[in-house]
């Protein structure tokens, strides 16, 4: 079509990039709030969609005029582009009309700055449990996305978004604030009444507020080599019944919790007399979790054996992977395993120590003419004589 069929953009007409700051709660098709370039792209997509619907692409102004919301403009030699009709009509009325069409929020002025103590969703993930999507508990990135969505939904529901304090006063649970980076976000209104607001949020969104974690020291991130209960499922077989049945979890995880909650159980004495924890608390993808203390390959065989004893389970050596373990630590484990094998009077224990030592011997790739760990131990003994 000829360039003469289109007008060039007028001063005051906005493209999508110009109006990003005026709109909030712009979501994708799954209801997830967008920001930055994704938000701009979504606004442009909605502009094009409205432009194609001539019957819907109208705004009745306060002065009675009927004008289009989106107009097509074209510079000579360039493609057609969509603009907001904000040169021929009041900006507020055009942008409000557009926002109403797509159920997004028009913000003429930014909300007040964030107050100290107010919390975004990512800051409280560890404090809430049983966050679900379609009755299925979520974790990691899905939990983070779900929490952000819950913040948005609760904020929009004015009746539900209330926390009743002990004195009878009502305050909002979720508030909209301008963050330090200038971006608008949803926050828990926890600057003063933290526990009350967090408890109210949990009640209104059908999840659990883990208040006991408020003063717990934040765990370090999960270390390479530490094993979660899921990773242990193939290692521990015929796991016995656990006394701790407070949670509807698989047996081995019940044992992890039971061991961690009982300090007298949560230790193993190594062959050299040192002590090590069996179960440690870690942070994985923003989620608290319990792991076996197996990052150090030199203590790994003893941690696994002790947990198997406590949980009345059997260890499947074939499914214990040592390929990624540190070679130096594997070498140190051989010394510990040799000491343990010499000290024990149990045939089953001796068999385990030697079988594990054989796996560690092969994984460590020690430069020796010996083919088995037994031969290797004998060669070391001869050198000491």
C-alpha positions as CSV (number, residue, x, y, z in Angstrom):
1,X,0.0,0.0,0.0
2,X,1.2,3.5,-0.8
3,X,2.9,5.6,1.9
4,X,0.3,8.3,1.0
5,X,-2.4,6.2,2.6
6,X,-0.8,6.8,6.0
7,X,0.0,9.8,8.1
8,X,3.4,10.2,9.7
9,X,3.5,10.0,13.6
10,X,2.5,13.2,15.3
11,X,4.2,14.8,18.3
12,X,2.6,13.3,21.4
13,X,1.7,10.0,19.9
14,X,3.1,7.1,22.0
15,X,4.6,3.8,20.9
16,X,4.7,0.8,23.2
17,X,8.1,1.7,24.7
18,X,6.8,5.1,25.7
19,X,3.9,3.7,27.8
20,X,5.6,0.8,29.6
21,X,6.0,3.0,32.7
22,X,2.3,3.8,32.8
23,X,1.0,0.2,32.8
24,X,1.2,-2.4,35.5
25,X,-0.1,-5.9,35.9
26,X,0.7,-6.7,32.3
27,X,0.7,-10.5,32.2
28,X,1.4,-13.3,29.7
29,X,-1.3,-15.8,28.6
30,X,-0.6,-17.9,31.7
31,X,-1.2,-14.9,34.0
32,X,2.5,-14.4,34.9
33,X,3.4,-10.8,35.4
34,X,5.9,-9.5,32.8
35,X,8.6,-6.8,33.1
36,X,11.1,-5.0,30.9
37,X,11.3,-6.1,27.3
38,X,8.7,-8.9,27.8
39,X,6.3,-6.3,29.1
40,X,6.9,-3.9,26.2
41,X,6.4,-6.8,23.7
42,X,3.2,-7.8,25.3
43,X,1.8,-4.2,25.2
44,X,2.7,-4.0,21.5
45,X,1.0,-7.3,20.9
46,X,-2.2,-6.0,22.6
47,X,-2.0,-2.7,20.6
48,X,-1.9,-4.7,17.3
49,X,-4.7,-6.9,18.4
50,X,-6.9,-3.9,19.3
51,X,-6.1,-2.1,16.1
52,X,-7.4,-5.0,14.1
53,X,-10.8,-4.8,15.9
54,X,-12.3,-1.6,14.5
55,X,-15.5,-1.9,16.6
56,X,-13.6,-2.3,19.9
57,X,-10.8,0.2,19.1
58,X,-12.8,3.2,20.2
59,X,-12.8,5.5,23.2
60,X,-15.7,7.8,24.1
61,X,-14.0,11.0,25.5
62,X,-15.4,13.1,28.2
63,X,-16.3,15.8,25.7
64,X,-18.4,13.3,23.7
65,X,-16.0,12.7,20.9
66,X,-15.5,9.1,19.7
67,X,-11.9,8.5,18.7
68,X,-9.7,5.4,18.0
69,X,-7.4,4.3,20.8
70,X,-4.7,2.9,18.5
71,X,-3.8,4.5,15.2
72,X,-1.5,3.3,12.3
73,X,1.4,5.6,11.4
74,X,4.1,5.3,8.8
75,X,7.3,7.1,7.9
76,X,8.1,7.1,4.2
77,X,10.0,4.0,3.3
78,X,9.3,2.3,6.7
79,X,6.8,-0.3,7.8
80,X,3.4,0.6,9.4
81,X,3.6,0.9,13.2
82,X,0.9,1.2,15.9
83,X,0.7,4.3,18.0
84,X,-1.5,5.4,20.9
85,X,-3.8,8.2,19.7
86,X,-2.5,10.6,22.3
87,X,-2.0,13.7,20.1
88,X,-5.6,14.1,19.1
89,X,-7.1,13.1,22.5
90,X,-6.2,13.4,26.2
91,X,-3.4,11.0,27.2
92,X,-5.1,9.9,30.4
93,X,-8.4,9.0,28.7
94,X,-6.7,7.0,25.9
95,X,-4.4,5.1,28.2
96,X,-7.1,4.3,30.7
97,X,-9.4,3.1,27.9
98,X,-6.6,0.8,26.6
99,X,-6.0,-0.6,30.1
100,X,-9.7,-1.3,30.7
101,X,-9.9,-3.2,27.4
102,X,-7.2,-5.7,28.6
103,X,-7.8,-5.7,32.3
104,X,-4.4,-4.1,33.1
105,X,-3.7,-1.2,35.4
106,X,-3.0,2.3,34.3
107,X,-0.7,4.2,36.7
108,X,-0.4,8.0,36.2
109,X,2.0,8.3,39.1
110,X,4.2,5.7,40.7
111,X,3.2,4.4,44.2
112,X,5.1,5.4,47.3
113,X,8.7,4.0,47.8
114,X,9.1,0.7,49.6
115,X,9.3,0.8,53.3
116,X,11.9,-1.0,55.4
117,X,10.6,-4.5,56.3
118,X,8.2,-4.8,53.4
119,X,8.9,-8.1,51.5
120,X,8.7,-9.2,47.9
121,X,7.7,-12.8,47.1
122,X,11.3,-14.0,46.6
123,X,12.3,-12.9,50.1
124,X,9.8,-15.2,51.8
125,X,9.8,-18.4,49.8
126,X,11.6,-20.3,52.7
127,X,8.9,-19.1,55.1
128,X,5.9,-20.7,53.3
129,X,5.2,-24.4,52.7
130,X,2.5,-26.3,50.8
131,X,2.4,-23.7,48.1
132,X,0.3,-25.5,45.4
133,X,-0.8,-25.4,41.8
134,X,-3.9,-27.5,41.1
135,X,-3.5,-29.3,44.4
136,X,0.1,-30.2,43.6
137,X,2.9,-28.8,45.8
138,X,5.5,-26.8,43.9
139,X,9.1,-26.0,44.6
140,X,12.1,-24.1,43.1
141,X,11.3,-21.8,40.2
142,X,7.7,-22.9,40.1
143,X,7.2,-22.0,43.7
144,X,8.7,-18.6,43.1
145,X,6.5,-17.9,40.1
146,X,3.4,-19.2,42.0
147,X,4.1,-16.9,45.0
148,X,4.5,-13.9,42.7
149,X,1.1,-14.7,41.2
150,X,-0.5,-15.2,44.6
151,X,0.7,-11.7,45.6
152,X,-0.9,-10.2,42.4
153,X,-4.2,-12.1,42.9
154,X,-4.5,-11.2,46.5
155,X,-3.8,-7.5,45.8
156,X,-6.6,-7.4,43.3
157,X,-9.1,-8.9,45.7
158,X,-9.8,-5.9,47.9
159,X,-12.1,-7.8,50.3
160,X,-9.7,-10.7,50.7
161,X,-6.6,-8.6,51.0
162,X,-7.1,-7.6,54.6
163,X,-5.3,-8.5,57.8
164,X,-7.3,-8.0,61.0
165,X,-5.0,-7.0,63.9
166,X,-5.5,-7.9,67.6
167,X,-6.9,-4.3,68.2
168,X,-9.5,-4.8,65.5
169,X,-7.9,-2.5,62.9
170,X,-7.6,-3.7,59.3
171,X,-4.5,-3.3,57.1
172,X,-3.8,-4.6,53.6
173,X,-1.7,-7.8,53.3
174,X,-0.2,-6.9,49.9
175,X,0.7,-3.4,49.0
176,X,2.1,-1.9,45.8
177,X,5.4,0.0,46.1
178,X,8.2,1.5,44.0
179,X,11.4,-0.4,44.7
180,X,14.9,1.1,44.9
181,X,15.4,0.2,41.2
182,X,12.4,2.3,40.3
183,X,10.3,-0.8,39.3
184,X,6.8,-1.2,40.7
185,X,6.3,-4.5,42.6
186,X,3.9,-6.2,45.1
187,X,5.1,-6.4,48.7
188,X,3.9,-8.0,51.9
189,X,2.9,-5.2,54.2
190,X,5.3,-6.4,56.9
191,X,7.1,-3.3,58.0
192,X,5.4,-3.2,61.4
193,X,3.1,-6.2,61.9
194,X,5.3,-8.8,60.3
195,X,4.0,-12.1,61.8
196,X,0.4,-10.9,61.7
197,X,0.6,-10.1,58.0
198,X,2.6,-13.3,57.1
199,X,0.1,-15.4,59.0
200,X,-2.8,-13.7,57.2
201,X,-1.2,-14.3,53.8
202,X,-0.9,-18.0,54.6
203,X,-4.5,-18.2,55.7
204,X,-5.8,-16.4,52.6
205,X,-3.7,-18.4,50.1
206,X,-4.1,-21.8,51.8
207,X,-0.4,-22.4,52.5
208,X,1.6,-22.8,55.7
209,X,3.6,-20.0,57.4
210,X,6.7,-21.6,58.9
211,X,7.2,-19.0,61.7
212,X,9.9,-21.2,63.4
213,X,12.2,-20.4,60.4
214,X,12.1,-16.7,61.1
215,X,15.1,-16.8,63.4
216,X,16.9,-19.7,61.9
217,X,20.3,-19.0,60.4
218,X,20.1,-19.1,56.6
219,X,21.7,-22.3,55.4
220,X,24.5,-22.4,52.9
221,X,23.8,-23.5,49.3
222,X,23.7,-27.3,48.6
223,X,27.3,-28.5,48.0
224,X,28.3,-30.7,45.1
225,X,28.2,-34.3,46.2
226,X,25.6,-33.9,48.9
227,X,22.7,-36.2,48.4
228,X,19.0,-35.4,48.7
229,X,16.4,-38.0,49.7
230,X,15.3,-38.3,46.1
231,X,18.9,-39.1,45.0
232,X,19.1,-41.6,47.8
233,X,16.0,-43.5,46.8
234,X,18.1,-45.8,44.5
235,X,20.8,-46.3,47.2
236,X,18.8,-47.2,50.2
237,X,16.6,-50.2,49.7
238,X,14.0,-51.8,52.0
239,X,13.9,-48.7,54.2
240,X,12.3,-49.4,57.6
241,X,9.3,-47.6,59.1
242,X,10.2,-44.2,60.7
243,X,9.0,-42.9,64.0
244,X,8.6,-39.4,62.6
245,X,5.3,-39.4,60.6
246,X,4.4,-35.8,61.0
247,X,4.8,-35.3,57.2
248,X,3.4,-37.2,54.3
249,X,6.8,-37.9,52.7
250,X,8.7,-40.9,51.4
251,X,10.3,-43.0,54.1
252,X,13.9,-42.0,53.5
253,X,13.0,-38.3,53.9
254,X,11.2,-39.1,57.1
255,X,14.4,-40.6,58.3
256,X,16.4,-37.5,57.2
257,X,14.0,-35.3,59.3
258,X,14.2,-37.8,62.3
259,X,18.0,-37.9,62.3
260,X,18.3,-34.1,61.8
261,X,15.9,-33.4,64.7
262,X,17.8,-35.7,67.1
263,X,21.4,-34.4,67.5
264,X,22.5,-37.6,69.4
265,X,21.7,-39.6,66.2
266,X,23.0,-37.1,63.7
267,X,26.7,-38.0,63.9
268,X,29.0,-40.8,62.9
269,X,32.4,-41.6,64.5
270,X,35.0,-42.1,61.8
271,X,37.7,-44.8,62.0
272,X,40.3,-42.1,62.9
273,X,38.1,-41.0,65.9
274,X,36.8,-37.8,64.3
275,X,33.1,-37.1,64.2
276,X,30.9,-35.9,61.3
277,X,27.3,-35.0,60.8
278,X,25.0,-37.3,58.9
279,X,22.3,-34.9,57.7
280,X,22.8,-31.2,57.0
281,X,20.3,-28.4,56.1
282,X,20.9,-26.7,52.8
283,X,19.4,-24.2,50.4
284,X,18.6,-25.5,46.9
285,X,16.8,-23.3,44.3
286,X,15.5,-21.0,47.2
287,X,14.1,-24.1,49.0
288,X,15.3,-25.4,52.3
289,X,16.2,-29.1,52.1
290,X,17.9,-31.8,54.1
291,X,20.9,-33.6,52.5
292,X,23.4,-36.3,53.5
293,X,26.7,-34.9,54.4
294,X,28.5,-36.6,51.5
295,X,30.3,-33.7,49.8
296,X,33.6,-34.9,51.3
297,X,34.2,-38.3,49.6
298,X,36.5,-39.4,52.4
299,X,33.6,-39.6,54.9
300,X,30.9,-40.6,52.4
301,X,31.1,-44.4,53.0
302,X,30.7,-44.0,56.7
303,X,27.8,-41.6,56.5
304,X,25.9,-43.9,54.1
305,X,26.6,-46.9,56.3
306,X,25.4,-45.2,59.5
307,X,22.2,-43.9,57.9
308,X,21.5,-47.4,56.6
309,X,21.9,-48.7,60.1
310,X,19.6,-46.1,61.7
311,X,16.9,-46.5,59.0
312,X,17.1,-50.4,59.0
313,X,17.8,-50.3,55.3
314,X,20.2,-52.0,52.9
315,X,22.8,-50.2,50.8
316,X,22.9,-50.9,47.0
317,X,26.6,-50.4,46.3
318,X,26.0,-50.7,42.5
319,X,24.0,-47.5,42.6
320,X,26.5,-45.5,44.5
321,X,28.2,-43.2,42.0
322,X,31.8,-42.1,42.8
323,X,32.7,-40.9,39.3
324,X,32.3,-37.2,40.2
325,X,33.9,-37.4,43.7
326,X,37.2,-35.7,44.3
327,X,40.1,-38.0,43.6
328,X,42.2,-36.8,46.5
329,X,39.3,-37.4,48.9
330,X,38.7,-40.8,47.4
331,X,42.3,-41.7,48.1
332,X,41.9,-40.6,51.8
333,X,38.8,-42.7,52.1
334,X,40.8,-45.8,51.2
335,X,43.0,-45.2,54.3
336,X,39.9,-44.8,56.5
337,X,38.2,-47.9,55.0
338,X,41.4,-50.0,55.5
339,X,41.4,-49.0,59.2
340,X,37.7,-49.7,59.6
341,X,38.0,-53.1,57.9
342,X,40.9,-54.1,60.3
343,X,39.0,-52.9,63.4
344,X,35.6,-54.5,62.7
345,X,34.6,-58.0,63.9
346,X,31.5,-58.1,61.7
347,X,31.7,-60.0,58.5
348,X,29.0,-57.9,56.9
349,X,30.8,-54.7,57.8
350,X,34.1,-56.0,56.5
351,X,32.5,-57.0,53.3
352,X,30.9,-53.5,52.9
353,X,34.2,-51.7,53.6
354,X,36.2,-53.7,51.1
355,X,33.5,-53.5,48.5
356,X,33.3,-49.8,48.8
357,X,37.1,-49.5,48.9
358,X,37.2,-51.4,45.6
359,X,34.8,-48.8,44.0
360,X,36.9,-46.0,45.4
361,X,40.1,-47.6,44.3
362,X,38.9,-47.8,40.7
363,X,37.3,-44.3,40.8
364,X,40.5,-42.7,42.2
365,X,42.6,-44.1,39.3
366,X,45.7,-44.5,41.4
367,X,48.9,-45.2,39.5
368,X,49.8,-48.7,40.7
369,X,50.3,-52.2,39.2
370,X,47.7,-53.6,41.6
371,X,44.3,-54.7,40.1
372,X,42.3,-54.9,43.3
373,X,42.1,-52.8,46.4
374,X,43.1,-55.9,48.5
375,X,46.3,-56.2,46.6
376,X,46.8,-52.5,47.0
377,X,46.4,-52.6,50.7
378,X,48.8,-55.6,50.9
379,X,51.4,-53.7,48.9
380,X,51.1,-50.7,51.2
381,X,51.5,-53.0,54.3
382,X,54.7,-54.5,52.8
383,X,56.2,-51.1,52.3
384,X,55.7,-50.3,56.0
385,X,57.6,-53.4,57.1
